[in-house]
Amino acid sequence: MATGDAARGGGSGYLSPLSRHVGDAVRLVVALAALALTAVPIEPDHVPVLEEDAFWLLNDLPRSLFLVIWLPMQAGSVGAVGFFTGIALLARRRLLALELAAAGVLAWGLAKVVKVFFDRPRPGVLFDDAYLHGDVVTGLGYLSGHAAIAATLATVAGPWLPRRLRRLAWGLALLVGASRIYVGAHLPLDVLGGYALGWAIGAAVHLALGAPGGRPTAAVTRRALESMGIEASVLEPAERGSFTATTPGGRFHVRVVGPDQREADVVHRSWRRLVSRWVREKPPFVTPRQRLDHEAATALLARASGARVPAVVSLRTFGAGVGVLVTEHVEGRPLADAPVDEALLADLWRQVALLHEARVAHGSLHAGHVVVDGERQAWLVDFEEGESGAEPRRLHQDVAELLAALARLVGAEATVASATTALGEPRVQQVAELLRHARRSGESDAVQDAAAELLAALGQRASTGG
């Protein structure tokens, strides 16, 4: 999904077109679970002891503080929805303005519905000695409409904003919630419930309409290459935000990393750890330079092993938080699009053997990361998930991933035969043990799907003496 607004970039000036992201689905589920947890203790005439203690901690602060927090507190009002929608329109972010307006109004309306359902009084009714700063607020307490609106606006705007402004937006949302407790309008669970509702609404909006993906655009990539002394006459999109650059000196593969790519955030990485435990994730808070340094170093070690791996040409990061890794471009076709014969299989497994002898794991050795050149030679590309000094299990996972990919292309029997010839019977049997427990240990979907067929081929080969 893309729009004119998105094509011109997101709020940080270099973002890719809009997309829907699995992280937003995870956020929605987590937010709804958090909302349910805040709702469980709510009773119309009873306040839990811990919640009451937290309320007094903020409500007892000096009265003079009201003059300082009154204005920031308005960031959770209905008027704030119109204010920030107007700012988005002035910035020519029409889709963002639409999302802010729709989500903000929805948060305001749903908060009122929830209030009626739980019928919880405000602190001024529950506590005779509560301090009520400013105008006395009437009505019901759970959940806080101000907190819901502030969290909704921060969630919706987040992917469109540079990191600093995104932190400022969430800091303001937290201040709104704390201020509502301070002025005596809400109890802590009211505020936490509001945050959860706002987070859920924002995630739902991103799922419905999309959000910037955090990948630098072609225009920014071209400027970055120029500053590196690489003049690209043609810049063609490749997989996952990468580009193929045509220059007077040849063609290069360009991988671009932005500081805020959504697949790098904590929520998405936590989800990946949960569903794919074999993927050893890099730390969630690393800079583009660290991420690209890791990839470049692994690719250099892989090439030094003697395996056929593209050369690293250049690596640089820029002030906007954009990182660029330039490597040799391999002229050829992905393995899935190339005719596969015994000679190519033998060559491919030979490259894997060289890589693993140096204890370098590729980390994602599927057919899309193998390129067959014009001389029918196999190249291993894209070491983003690579690892040096890899443990045996990581190396076995490489083999299992490639076995699964090849089984779809040439069948399980031919795949097992070529792997056994190149790697040896003991090594293949170690991988077979991994295949037997593929589902329980959380291997990739491709490995799980192909495990039974591969194990059958291994068993048949063993029974016939191979």
C-alpha positions as a printed Julia matrix, in Angstrom:
466×3 Matrix{Float64}:
   0.0     0.0     0.0
   1.42    3.42   -0.87
   0.19    6.95   -1.17
   1.56   10.22   -2.47
   2.27   11.33    1.07
   4.19    8.2     1.84
   6.15    8.32   -1.37
   7.48   11.72   -0.39
   8.68   10.21    2.85
   7.44    9.99    6.36
   7.92   12.47    9.13
  11.64   11.89    9.33
  12.17   12.69    5.69
  13.47    9.39    4.41
  10.81    6.79    5.09
   9.58    4.23    2.6
   5.96    3.85    1.45
   3.31    2.66    3.87
   2.95   -0.95    4.84
   1.17   -3.1     7.39
   3.48   -4.67    9.91
   3.16   -7.78   12.07
   4.46   -5.75   15.01
   1.22   -3.77   15.0
  -0.81   -6.97   15.31
   1.35   -7.94   18.27
   0.91   -4.47   19.79
  -2.85   -4.74   19.42
  -2.97   -8.1    21.21
  -0.63   -6.92   24.0
  -2.57   -3.68   24.43
  -5.91   -5.49   24.7
  -4.41   -7.88   27.24
  -3.1    -4.92   29.24
  -6.53   -3.29   29.07
  -8.12   -6.45   30.43
  -5.59   -6.62   33.28
  -6.32   -3.05   34.35
 -10.05   -3.77   34.26
  -9.99   -6.87   36.48
  -9.51   -5.06   39.83
 -12.03   -2.29   39.07
 -14.99   -2.09   41.48
 -17.37    0.88   41.85
 -16.87    1.25   45.62
 -13.41   -0.18   46.3
  -9.84    0.95   45.52
  -6.94   -1.57   45.82
  -4.35   -0.58   48.44
  -1.46   -0.3    45.99
  -3.51    1.86   43.65
  -4.53    4.13   46.52
  -0.9     4.51   47.63
   0.15    5.4    44.08
  -2.66    7.95   43.88
  -1.58    9.76   47.05
   2.03    9.77   45.88
   1.08   12.1    43.01
  -2.0    13.81   44.4
  -0.04   15.07   47.45
   2.5    16.97   45.34
   2.64   20.79   45.91
  -0.34   22.77   44.65
   1.96   25.23   42.86
   2.8    22.46   40.39
  -0.64   22.88   38.8
   0.52   26.02   36.98
   3.3    24.03   35.33
   1.39   20.93   34.29
  -1.92   22.46   33.2
  -0.85   23.21   29.61
   0.87   19.84   28.9
  -2.21   18.11   30.35
  -4.29   19.52   27.49
  -2.43   17.18   25.11
  -4.97   14.58   26.2
  -8.06   16.68   25.55
 -10.37   16.49   22.54
  -8.97   19.84   21.45
  -5.53   18.24   21.13
  -6.91   15.95   18.42
  -7.82   18.97   16.3
  -4.55   20.74   17.14
  -2.24   17.9    16.1
  -4.4    17.08   13.09
  -3.93   20.68   11.98
  -0.16   20.42   12.4
  -0.14   17.29   10.24
  -2.11   19.1     7.54
   0.29   22.05    7.64
   3.14   19.57    7.19
   1.28   18.12    4.16
   0.86   14.75    5.8
  -2.76   14.23    4.81
  -2.92   10.54    5.66
  -1.36   11.16    9.07
  -3.91   13.92    9.66
  -6.73   11.53    8.76
  -5.36    8.86   11.1
  -4.93   11.32   13.98
  -8.45   12.68   13.61
 -10.16    9.31   13.25
  -8.2     7.58   15.99
  -8.44   10.53   18.39
 -12.22   10.78   18.08
 -12.52    7.0    18.4
 -10.45    7.06   21.61
 -12.65    9.81   23.05
 -15.85    7.93   22.21
 -14.7     4.5    23.4
 -13.43    5.96   26.68
 -16.92    7.27   27.39
 -18.47    3.88   26.61
 -16.03    2.1    28.95
 -16.77    4.6    31.73
 -20.48    3.76   31.66
 -19.8     0.02   31.63
 -17.57    0.06   34.75
 -19.36    2.89   36.59
 -16.32    3.78   38.7
 -16.47    7.14   40.55
 -13.69    9.68   40.41
 -11.25   10.14   43.34
 -13.18   13.16   44.7
 -16.14   10.85   45.39
 -14.11    7.9    46.68
 -11.83    9.96   48.99
 -13.1    12.85   51.09
  -9.58   14.28   51.48
  -8.42   14.08   47.84
  -6.91   17.29   46.52
  -8.83   18.59   43.49
  -6.64   21.03   41.61
  -8.25   23.36   39.08
 -11.83   22.88   37.9
 -13.71   20.09   39.65
 -14.16   17.22   37.2
 -17.43   15.31   37.39
 -18.56   12.06   35.82
 -16.98    8.6    35.95
 -13.35    7.57   36.34
 -12.36    4.33   34.6
 -10.88    4.79   32.13
  -9.12    8.12   31.54
 -10.14    9.74   28.27
  -7.16   12.11   28.48
  -4.71    9.19   28.78
  -6.46    7.3    25.98
  -6.3    10.26   23.6
  -2.67   11.07   24.44
  -1.58    7.45   23.95
  -3.57    7.17   20.73
  -2.0    10.27   19.22
   1.52    9.17   20.25
   1.01    5.67   18.82
  -0.47    6.85   15.53
   2.15    9.54   14.96
   5.11    7.44   16.11
   6.2     5.86   12.8
   5.95    9.24   11.06
   8.26   10.99   13.52
  12.03   11.07   13.98
  13.19    9.24   17.09
  13.55   12.36   19.24
  10.07   13.64   18.46
   8.62   10.19   19.03
  10.18   10.1    22.49
   8.82   13.59   23.13
   5.33   12.45   22.11
   5.4     9.53   24.53
   6.93   11.67   27.25
   4.04   14.09   26.83
   1.55   11.2    26.97
   3.08    9.99   30.25
   2.92   13.52   31.64
  -0.77   13.73   30.71
  -1.52   10.58   32.7
   0.48   11.66   35.74
  -1.13   15.08   35.69
  -4.64   13.58   35.67
  -3.79   11.73   38.88
  -2.2    14.86   40.37
  -5.27   17.05   39.76
  -7.51   14.41   41.36
  -9.39   13.52   38.17
  -8.32    9.87   37.96
  -6.85    6.93   39.82
  -3.74    5.11   38.49
  -5.67    2.18   36.96
  -7.89    4.7    35.15
  -4.79    6.12   33.52
  -3.19    2.74   32.75
  -6.44    1.56   31.19
  -6.51    4.71   29.07
  -2.97    4.1    27.89
  -3.81    0.51   26.94
  -6.92    1.58   25.03
  -4.99    4.29   23.18
  -2.18    1.91   22.3
  -4.69   -0.61   20.96
  -6.49    2.0    18.86
  -3.22    3.28   17.38
  -2.07   -0.23   16.49
  -5.45   -1.01   14.92
  -5.26    2.14   12.78
  -1.8     1.15   11.53
  -3.09   -2.3    10.66
  -6.03   -0.8     8.79
  -4.28    2.01    6.92
  -0.57    1.2     7.14
   2.38    3.17    8.49
   5.81    4.21    7.18
   8.19    1.27    7.3
  11.29    3.19    8.34
  13.36    2.34    5.27
  15.21    5.15    3.46
  13.88    6.04    0.03
  15.7     5.77   -3.3
  16.31    9.53   -3.34
  18.05    9.45    0.04
  20.01    6.36   -0.99
  21.21    8.1    -4.14
  22.42   11.11   -2.14
  24.17    8.8     0.33
  25.97    7.0    -2.49
  27.05   10.31   -4.03
  28.62   11.36   -0.74
  30.55    8.05   -0.81
  31.87    8.85   -4.28
  29.54    6.41   -6.04
  27.57    7.96   -8.91
  24.57    5.77   -9.66
  23.04    6.34  -13.1
  20.31    3.78  -12.3
  19.02    2.7    -8.89
  16.73   -0.34   -9.05
  14.75   -1.59   -6.02
  15.73   -5.03   -4.76
  14.41   -7.17   -1.91
  13.7    -5.74    1.56
  14.61   -2.13    0.9
  17.88   -2.86   -0.9
  18.88   -1.43   -4.29
  20.99   -2.39   -7.28
  23.11    0.57   -8.36
  24.46    0.9   -11.91
  27.59    3.07  -12.04
  30.37    3.77  -14.56
  32.5     1.31  -12.57
  29.98   -1.51  -12.6
  26.94   -2.66  -10.69
  26.68   -2.86   -6.91
  24.24   -4.16   -4.33
  23.27   -1.42   -1.86
  21.67   -2.23    1.47
  20.25    0.73    3.36
  19.33    0.72    7.04
  17.35    3.44    8.79
  17.48    3.97   12.57
  13.77    3.32   13.09
  12.95    0.33   10.92
   9.88   -1.22   12.49
  11.17   -4.79   12.36
  13.97   -3.69   14.7
  11.76   -2.5    17.55
  11.38   -4.27   20.88
   7.85   -5.56   20.29
   8.65   -7.2    16.97
  11.94   -8.69   18.15
  10.25  -10.12   21.26
   7.61  -11.69   19.04
  10.24  -13.21   16.77
  12.05  -14.67   19.79
   8.78  -16.2    20.94
   7.8   -17.82   17.63
  11.26  -18.57   16.2
  13.55  -19.4    19.06
  16.35  -20.59   16.78
  16.85  -17.08   15.35
  19.52  -15.45   17.44
  18.44  -11.84   17.38
  20.85   -8.95   17.44
  20.34   -6.47   20.3
  17.22   -4.3    19.75
  18.96   -0.99   20.45
  21.93   -1.0    18.09
  22.87    1.77   15.72
  22.77    1.4    11.92
  26.56    1.35   11.97
  26.65   -1.55   14.42
  24.11   -3.51   12.41
  25.96   -2.99    9.15
  29.37   -3.54   10.78
  28.1    -6.94   11.9
  26.88   -7.85    8.42
  30.02   -6.58    6.7
  32.35   -8.38    9.12
  30.47  -11.66    8.71
  30.54  -11.32    4.91
  34.29  -10.6     4.98
  34.95  -13.69    7.1
  32.72  -15.75    4.83
  34.65  -14.59    1.77
  37.97  -15.26    3.52
  36.85  -18.86    4.08
  37.07  -19.39    0.32
  33.32  -19.53   -0.16
  31.9   -17.66   -3.13
  30.6   -14.51   -1.41
  30.29  -10.96   -2.86
  33.06   -8.57   -1.87
  32.35   -5.71    0.54
  32.99   -2.43   -1.3
  32.08    0.35    1.13
  30.33    1.01    4.42
  29.19    4.33    5.89
  26.6     5.94    8.17
  25.2     9.45    8.0
  23.89   12.11   10.34
  20.24   11.28    9.68
  20.85    7.83   11.12
  21.0     6.15    7.72
  23.53    3.38    7.17
  24.68    2.17    3.73
  26.51   -1.06    2.92
  27.74   -1.48   -0.67
  28.77   -4.91   -1.89
  29.65   -6.51   -5.21
  26.6    -7.25   -7.35
  26.37  -10.81   -8.63
  24.96  -11.01  -12.14
  22.73  -14.02  -12.18
  19.44  -15.49  -11.1
  18.13  -16.58   -7.7
  18.45  -20.3    -7.13
  14.67  -20.74   -7.29
  14.65  -19.37  -10.87
  17.65  -21.3   -12.17
  17.76  -24.85  -13.56
  19.33  -27.04  -10.88
  21.47  -30.04  -11.88
  23.96  -32.27  -10.05
  26.92  -30.03  -10.85
  25.2   -26.97   -9.39
  24.12  -28.91   -6.29
  27.67  -30.11   -5.72
  29.04  -26.59   -6.14
  26.45  -25.12   -3.77
  27.16  -27.64   -1.02
  30.9   -27.06   -1.52
  30.37  -23.35   -0.75
  28.41  -24.25    2.38
  31.14  -26.65    3.5
  33.82  -23.96    3.11
  31.69  -21.48    5.02
  31.08  -23.9     7.88
  34.72  -25.01    8.09
  35.41  -21.4     9.08
  32.55  -21.63   11.65
  30.55  -18.95    9.87
  26.77  -19.42    9.82
  24.71  -17.72    7.15
  21.62  -17.58    9.36
  19.04  -17.5     6.56
  20.2   -19.9     3.88
  17.07  -20.19    1.76
  16.85  -20.16   -2.03
  16.51  -16.38   -2.18
  19.98  -15.96   -0.69
  21.71  -18.11   -3.29
  22.48  -16.59   -6.7
  23.53  -18.63   -9.73
  25.81  -16.69  -12.09
  26.25  -17.05  -15.86
  28.89  -19.76  -15.41
  26.47  -21.86  -13.32
  28.32  -21.13  -10.1
  26.55  -20.66   -6.76
  27.07  -17.5    -4.69
  25.97  -17.04   -1.07
  24.58  -13.54   -0.48
  23.01  -11.43    2.28
  24.7   -12.09    5.64
  22.38   -9.87    7.67
  21.58  -12.8    10.01
  25.08  -14.26    9.77
  27.25  -15.24   12.72
  30.97  -15.87   13.11
  32.3   -18.44   15.58
  28.92  -20.14   15.27
  27.9   -23.06   17.46
  27.28  -26.42   15.72
  23.51  -26.01   16.05
  23.58  -22.8    14.03
  25.56  -24.53   11.3
  23.11  -27.44   11.29
  20.25  -24.97   10.91
  21.92  -23.56    7.79
  22.03  -27.07    6.3
  18.43  -27.8     7.3
  17.24  -24.53    5.73
  19.03  -25.27    2.47
  17.81  -28.87    2.45
  14.23  -27.61    2.76
  14.72  -25.1    -0.07
  16.34  -27.62   -2.41
  13.74  -30.31   -1.69
  11.13  -28.03   -3.24
  13.28  -27.59   -6.36
  14.71  -31.06   -7.07
  12.99  -33.37   -4.6
  14.07  -34.73   -1.24
  16.0   -37.76   -2.54
  18.28  -35.78   -4.86
  18.75  -33.13   -2.18
  19.74  -35.63    0.52
  22.07  -37.46   -1.87
  23.94  -34.29   -2.85
  24.23  -33.09    0.76
  25.54  -36.46    1.97
  28.14  -36.61   -0.79
  29.41  -33.1    -0.04
  29.14  -32.97    3.76
  29.48  -36.59    4.74
  27.12  -39.06    6.37
  27.89  -38.07   10.02
  27.12  -34.41    9.41
  23.86  -35.14    7.62
  22.77  -37.45   10.45
  23.34  -34.62   12.94
  21.07  -32.43   10.83
  18.53  -35.26   10.74
  18.29  -35.09   14.53
  17.42  -31.41   14.23
  14.77  -32.23   11.62
  13.13  -34.78   13.95
  12.45  -32.07   16.5
  11.89  -29.2    14.06
   8.42  -28.28   15.26
   9.14  -28.57   18.97
  12.33  -26.49   18.74
  10.71  -23.76   16.67
  12.58  -24.11   13.38
  11.41  -22.07   10.41
   8.15  -22.92    8.66
  10.04  -24.12    5.59
  12.1   -26.59    7.64
   9.06  -27.82    9.54
   7.11  -28.36    6.33
   9.92  -30.29    4.64
  11.13  -32.26    7.68
   8.99  -35.37    7.18
   9.88  -35.69    3.48
  13.59  -35.17    4.16
  13.62  -37.68    7.02
  11.89  -40.23    4.8
  14.56  -39.73    2.14
  17.3   -40.06    4.74
  15.72  -43.26    6.06
  15.41  -44.75    2.6
  19.05  -43.89    1.82
  20.18  -45.53    5.06
  18.14  -48.68    4.41
  19.61  -49.13    0.94
  23.15  -48.44    2.05
  23.16  -45.0     0.39
